[in-house]
Amino acid sequence: MRLLLVEDDSQLGKVLVRGLAEEGHAVDHVATLAAASESVVVNSYDLVVLDLGLPDGDGASLCRQLRDGGDPVPVLMLTARDSLSDKVAGLDVGADDYLTKPFDYPELAARVRALLRRPKTVTGPILEAGDIRLDPAAHRVWRGAIMIPLTAREFSLLDYLMRRLGEVCRREDLLEHVWDAHYDGLSNVVDVHIRNLRRKLEQPGQRDPIETVRGVGYRMTMDHRAN
């Protein structure tokens, strides 16, 4: 998933970027309200981790901007303000969750996972496509009764495809959500990772669960039975 982290504390920002990246997320990190406002216009995010105390304004205004524009992206607010009225105010402007500083990273990671388990079209905590199951919280994937070991990037790629089951995902969309804004590597990186993912998911007598839509991208299918 592609996340936007809005945090002006550079030390904390580095810790959060590293931790979230290790869990397979692509993270864009900005330190000001102005940069964040520009990022949400230019890019599409799956979640925003938003500090309220920014050097050029209150992070709550960004949340208000998102909601006024009809953007349903989940927002996790971070703040040193711990009064009940501050929490209520944050939730009232459209935040989905609220975490008070200081906090332990595992708690933030758990809250991020919980918010990402609220996809637009899939309601359960376990994502399913035919005989493939993906558990975002446990970071595990099974095909039938067999657990499939995936790298963090492969897991994130499969997660994105399964959350959009039946939809065609363009290569550009996959790059945008599974990698990050600073990626400037090989143009065929998506195809390489899809090939590796297919190889790991392959089982005798079963169809490839990932369809290639020529000239466009890829689609995760529900029916994986052999013809």
Sequence and secondary structure as in RCSB ss.txt:
>XXXX:A:sequence
MRLLLVEDDSQLGKVLVRGLAEEGHAVDHVATLAAASESVVVNSYDLVVLDLGLPDGDGASLCRQLRDGGDPVPV
LMLTARDSLSDKVAGLDVGADDYLTKPFDYPELAARVRALLRRPKTVTGPILEAGDIRLDPAAHRVWRGAIMIPL
TAREFSLLDYLMRRLGEVCRREDLLEHVWDAHYDGLSNVVDVHIRNLRRKLEQPGQRDPIETVRGVGYRMTMDHR
AN
>XXXX:A:secstr
 EEEEE   HHHHHHHHHHHHHTT EEEEE SHHHHHHHHHHS  SEEEEESEETTEETHHHHHHHHHTT    E
EEEES  SHHHHHHHHHTT SEEEESS  HHHHHHHHHHHHT  SS  SSSEEETTEEEETTTTEEEETTEE   
 HHHHHHHHHHHHTTTSEEEHHHHHHHHS TT  S TTHHHHHHHHHHHHH  TTB  SEEEETTTEEEE S  B
  
